[in-house]
Amino acid sequence: MAKNTMTLTDNRNGKSYEYDIVSGTRGPDVVNISTFYKDSGMFTYDPGYTSTASCESKITFIDGENSELRYRGYPIQELAGKHSYLDVCYLLMRGRLPSPEESKGFDLEIRHRSFINEGLVRIFDAFPDGAHPMATLGAAVMALSTFYKEHLNLEDEAEFKEMRRRIVAKMPTIAAMAYRNSIGVPMIYPDVDRYFTENFLYMLRAYPGGKMKNLGNGLKDEIKQVEVDALDAIFTLHADHEQNASTTTVRNVASTEAHPYVAIASGIAALWGSAHGGANEKVMDQLRMIGDVKNVPSYIAKAKDKNDPFRLMGFGHRVYKNRDPRAETLKGLQDKLREELNLDSQLLDVAAAVEEAALKDDYFKDRGLYPNIDFYSGVILTALRIPVEMFTPIFVIGRTVGWITQWSELKQDPAHRIARPRQLYTGK
Ligand code: ACO
């Protein structure tokens, strides 16, 4: 069968260059232009990589036009709330869902790796009160690389897998400690009798000695199953998202042969920005700033004003030019929780009014700007009594498995090379 090719012609001199068109299992075909510079002496120019496929991958598929997101072939709607987050981690890392025995075994492996070295606990002392947990989390994960140097022997499959499990298991502990340090309260160590997500809520909320808040009348502020289930679904919805900014950062750093935990720390840095994972924190600030349904029209006008840098946080996405399927799932979860937990109805009303106004407005419709995952996660996390500065660390906990799985794929890809783009120089 004839190969599919694309011919590019330089109109200045009539020279033509032919490139293979490669098809994946789904999604747009790609033109393999990897020899373009060698052939023509020219670079391609694509700021923000809007037309660039940077790698081949088998992990996550997104169809942004049709609101579709799949992990290893499974639609997100069949995973979030239907399988535990740890089963989804297993799926992402190993390519298939675990059997019930494998699921139990994996859960135990993660529980027993949730502790961190005592030396790493002390790193938090170096940061001032009020330090943002994203900063201390990033620093502690970077420091984690100094405790697991032996895992640089990536030829050893057992070590390779151990290294992946460790980072997933330890991230909630480090995130919870980063938060406790920021408010100056004693650290709480993991409780191996608790499942991953429950354990994280416990480490955030417990008092020294592992006691839960006494509510009087013999009642304790125990963690509710509905809270664990909601946060577990949130972790699943954040678990991977193909070649987004933070994952691309992890892959770029990994391509230099840096330590895997250093690559993960760089992903944390990239995720923190308000155009990426940091948006969930900004959504809450913005909803509180809007404050009342009657103020919504003036903020919509601000977002549309090209002379005003104000953007509607939680709206728009590079890939989804239609509804974000994660946001749709979260909206369903939010409606369910409204019944069962104490959701802030003033905030919910403002959020609903913003959404309704934006979805009707030609500015947002013409540009394909819909609510993204960050628009809904904040209201739900608030109902779970998660402090706003922990919203992005929660994104980190969920995404760690995606980063480390993408890192593994890069390491096992014989075609991988150091990431080294070029430039169009316009300086002196
Ligand atoms: N509010 C108002 N206008 C917007 C918004 C917004 N939230 N998002 C995009 N636009 C406008 C832009 O001004 C631009 O308009 P123009 O064509 O008239 O110049 C157009 O829509 C396209 O926007 P770009 O910035 O070119 O789109 P890009 O794909 O580069 O950016 C991004 C996507 C960064 C997510 C952007 O929509 C944004 O800043 N949103 C707000 C922050 C946010 O919610 N981020 C979370 C993303 S999800 C995640 O990372 C988990």
Residues whose N, C-alpha, C, O or C-beta is under 5 A from the ligand:
A	BS01	ACO	S274 A275 H276 G277 A279 A303 R311 L312 M313 G314 F315 G316 H317 R318 R367 N372 D374
